[in-house]
């Protein structure tokens, strides 16, 4: 009887509020029917809970601070150079020296991943490898998805603990089989969510960088004459 009084109070409190961020019946369901802690609270505590729920204080909401956002970055560069092999070799060595790794290596394209904390440093080093024809850095905000995976995984693990406790208390075979089936489902869900979360956190931690090369400008017929003259003068006056 007492929890019904709390439910009615929650609905009346929300109905009198100016902001309609959520539906009163949803608040009553979540706070009173599904949360046994609220059933042991006083009337004033229920009012405070409902106000906090409406103001977003009852959740661990993701922050609006840009530093707290979960971002996946992909940097793309197109470098004009007469020595593409040297560029791709330098990019590969840079990834390894920065604690990253190589995803793809070829004669015209190299794809690497470097720690997100070193993105600015890696960008500056790539820009010094030749003439930057095209540059693009794309960011994807995955804060909500990241938070959702973490909450779902946490809830699944808590449910598994409760089912394991029930399994220890189960007596008849039918109950044991039902609990074991539910545990199998939860284990599969936990493995799935853990895999998705690990992959997402890996992509957040390491930035993907794609470096493509294109041939630099080549001298025309007259240009070759001056180029050969330059090489001859260099041979006469400059020796290694």
C-alpha positions in Angstrom: 0.0 0.0 0.0 2.8 2.3 0.9 4.5 2.1 -2.5 1.3 3.0 -4.2 1.2 6.2 -2.2 4.8 7.0 -3.3 3.8 6.3 -6.9 0.9 8.7 -6.7 3.0 11.4 -5.1 5.7 11.0 -7.9 3.0 11.4 -10.6 1.5 14.5 -8.9 4.9 16.1 -8.4 5.8 15.7 -12.1 2.4 16.9 -13.2 3.0 20.2 -11.4 6.4 20.8 -12.9 6.8 23.2 -15.8 9.4 21.1 -17.7 8.2 17.9 -19.3 11.4 16.1 -19.9 10.0 12.7 -19.2 6.5 11.2 -18.8 5.2 10.9 -15.2 4.2 7.3 -15.6 7.7 6.4 -16.8 9.1 8.0 -13.6 6.7 6.1 -11.4 7.5 2.8 -13.2 11.3 3.3 -13.0 11.5 4.7 -9.5 8.8 2.9 -7.6 7.9 -0.3 -9.2 11.5 -1.4 -10.3 13.6 0.2 -7.6 13.0 -1.4 -4.2 15.1 1.3 -2.4 12.5 3.9 -3.1 9.9 1.9 -1.3 11.9 2.4 1.9 12.2 6.1 1.5 10.2 8.8 3.2 7.8 11.1 1.2 10.3 14.0 1.0 13.0 11.6 -0.2 10.7 10.5 -3.1 10.0 14.1 -4.0 13.8 14.8 -4.2 14.4 11.6 -6.2 11.7 12.6 -8.8 13.2 16.1 -9.1 16.7 14.7 -9.5 15.4 12.3 -12.2 13.7 15.2 -14.0 16.9 17.3 -13.8 19.1 14.5 -15.0 20.9 14.1 -11.7 19.7 10.6 -11.2 21.8 9.4 -14.1 25.5 9.2 -14.8 24.9 11.3 -17.9 27.8 11.8 -20.3 29.4 15.2 -19.9 29.2 18.0 -22.4 32.9 18.7 -21.7 34.7 18.1 -25.0 37.6 16.5 -23.1 35.2 13.9 -21.8 33.8 12.9 -25.1 34.6 9.6 -26.7 35.9 10.4 -30.2 37.1 8.2 -33.1 39.4 10.1 -35.5 40.6 9.3 -39.1 43.3 11.5 -40.6 43.8 11.5 -44.4 46.7 13.0 -46.3 47.7 13.1 -50.0 51.4 13.9 -50.5 52.9 15.0 -53.8 56.5 13.7 -54.0 59.1 12.4 -56.4 60.1 9.7 -53.9 57.0 7.8 -52.8 58.9 4.8 -51.5 60.8 7.1 -49.0 57.5 8.7 -47.8 55.8 5.3 -47.1 58.9 4.0 -45.4 59.0 7.1 -43.2 55.3 6.7 -42.3 55.7 3.1 -41.4 58.7 3.9 -39.2 56.9 6.8 -37.6 53.9 4.5 -36.6 56.2 1.9 -34.9 58.3 4.6 -33.1 55.2 6.2 -31.7 53.8 2.9 -30.3 51.4 2.4 -33.1 51.2 -0.2 -35.9 50.7 -0.6 -39.7 47.4 -1.7 -41.2 48.4 -1.4 -44.9 51.6 -0.7 -46.7 51.9 -0.3 -50.5 53.6 1.7 -53.2 50.9 4.4 -53.3 49.2 4.2 -49.9 50.0 3.4 -46.3 47.5 3.1 -43.5 48.6 3.2 -39.9 47.2 3.7 -36.4 49.0 5.9 -33.8 48.0 6.8 -30.2 45.3 9.5 -30.2 47.4 11.5 -27.8 50.1 11.8 -30.5 47.9 12.8 -33.4 49.2 16.4 -33.6 52.8 15.2 -33.6 52.1 12.6 -36.2 50.3 15.1 -38.4 53.2 17.5 -38.2 55.7 14.8 -39.2 53.6 13.7 -42.2 53.3 17.2 -43.5 57.1 17.5 -43.6 57.4 14.4 -45.9 56.4 16.3 -49.1 53.9 18.8 -50.5 50.5 18.3 -48.9 48.0 18.3 -51.7 45.0 17.3 -49.6 44.5 17.0 -45.8 41.4 15.9 -43.9 40.7 14.9 -40.3 37.3 13.3 -39.6 36.0 12.9 -36.1 33.1 10.7 -35.0 31.5 11.2 -31.6 30.7 7.8 -30.1 30.1 8.9 -26.5 26.5 7.7 -26.4 27.3 4.3 -27.9 30.4 3.9 -25.7 28.3 4.7 -22.6 25.5 2.4 -23.7 27.8 -0.6 -24.2 29.4 0.0 -20.8 26.0 0.1 -19.0 24.6 -2.9 -20.9 27.7 -4.9 -20.1 27.6 -3.9 -16.4 23.9 -4.9 -16.1 24.5 -8.2 -17.9 27.3 -9.0 -15.4 25.1 -8.1 -12.5 22.3 -10.3 -13.8 24.8 -13.2 -14.2 25.8 -12.9 -10.6 22.2 -13.0 -9.4 21.5 -16.1 -11.6 24.5 -17.8 -10.2 23.2 -17.2 -6.7 19.8 -18.6 -7.7 21.5 -21.6 -9.2 23.1 -22.4 -5.8 19.7 -22.3 -4.2 17.8 -24.2 -6.9 16.6 -27.7 -5.9 14.5 -29.2 -8.7 15.9 -30.1 -12.1 13.5 -27.9 -14.0 14.6 -24.7 -12.2 18.2 -25.7 -12.7 17.8 -26.1 -16.4 16.0 -22.8 -16.8 18.7 -20.9 -14.9 21.4 -22.6 -16.9 19.8 -21.6 -20.1 19.5 -18.0 -18.9 23.2 -18.1 -17.9 24.2 -19.3 -21.3 22.3 -16.4 -22.9 23.9 -13.9 -20.5 27.4 -15.3 -21.2 26.9 -14.9 -24.9 25.6 -11.4 -24.4 28.5 -10.5 -22.2 31.0 -11.8 -24.7 29.3 -9.9 -27.5 29.2 -6.6 -25.6 32.7 -7.0 -24.3 34.0 -7.5 -27.8 32.1 -4.5 -29.1 33.4 -2.4 -26.2 37.0 -3.5 -26.6 36.9 -2.7 -30.3 35.4 0.7 -29.8 37.9 1.6 -27.1 40.7 0.5 -29.3 39.5 2.7 -32.1 39.2 5.6 -29.6 42.7 5.0 -28.3 44.4 4.7 -31.7 43.8 7.2 -34.6 43.7 5.8 -38.1 45.9 7.7 -40.6 45.9 7.2 -44.3 48.8 8.6 -46.4 48.5 8.5 -50.2 51.2 9.7 -52.5 51.0 11.2 -56.0 53.9 11.9 -58.4 55.5 15.3 -58.1 55.8 17.7 -61.1 58.2 16.4 -63.8 60.3 18.7 -66.0 59.4 19.1 -69.7 61.8 18.7 -72.6 63.5 22.0 -72.0 63.4 21.5 -68.3 65.4 18.3 -68.7 68.2 20.3 -70.3 68.5 22.6 -67.3 68.1 19.7 -64.9 71.0 17.8 -66.5 73.1 21.0 -66.4 72.3 21.3 -62.7 73.4 17.8 -62.1 76.6 18.4 -64.0 77.4 21.6 -62.0 76.6 19.7 -58.8 79.0 17.0 -59.7 81.8 19.5 -60.4 81.4 21.6 -57.3 79.7 19.3 -54.7 81.1 16.0 -53.7 79.9 13.6 -51.0 
